[in-house]
Amino acid sequence: MSTDKNRKELLQRLSRNLMVSVPVMTVVAMAGATAVSDFNLGLIPSAEAAQGEAEAEGEGEAEGKAEGEAKGEGEGEAEGEGEAVSAEKRESVRRPSDYEPWQGDTESLVAMGEKLFKDTSLSANGLSCQTCHMDGSGYADTFANEYPHFVAMGKRDFGMDEVHLDEMVQICMVAPMGADALDWDSKELAALTEYMRVEQKKFRKGK
Ligand code: HEC
């Protein structure tokens, strides 16, 4: 019996699917803990759908008992990750001391940011910002406040008493999007930040 070897190969084949499902499960765990009710309404169906797809792909490739075991392990890891954000990731969303944001024309940054907002390739789990923030959804009331301000996710998962808008973009990159923080001096970060100012104005009007 070479079940160990088979399992290893299977896990390797499944790893792509796990990379998809782990951050999604992390998000589901976060959704369970958050008090933001319209976020829950918006997220859970899409996260479940993404999770379903990831599992379906895995099932297509996997066979028999080994599949069940591999999936079991994947879920165990996912739960572990949902509990805490690593110290490195927590640090990566904080403005560095030598921070010099990209400077550019606001209008073209907003246009670029609007595109990035819909871009699933920014995340490690197939989500885009828009997946959760379609038409002004998925934000708590704090979004209307002047930055820096308190944001529940920033406090709970990153230990931050208040966040700047660019830090909030990085928080959503790292936590719900399961990706690395953007480079602090990148045009992408400046663009998403500028676009979020436009989103904030719309959000305030919609209140
Ligand atoms: C999986 C869902 C999800 C995705 C994807 C996501 N976010 Fe969020 N976002 C949230 C949740 C949940 C909150 C509310 C957090 C809170 O209030 O504690 C939030 C809040 C925010 C806020 C407002 C915070 C405040 O109250 O001041 C901004 C800005 C934001 N997200 C930007 C982004 C950007 C930019 C992206 C893409 C890079 C993104 N989000 C992707 C779930 C998501």
Residues whose N, C-alpha, C, O or C-beta is under 5 A from the ligand:
A	BS01	HEC	V27 F39 L127 S128 C129 C132 G138 Y139 A140 T142 F143 V151 A152 M153 M168 V169 C172 M173 P176 M177 L192 M196
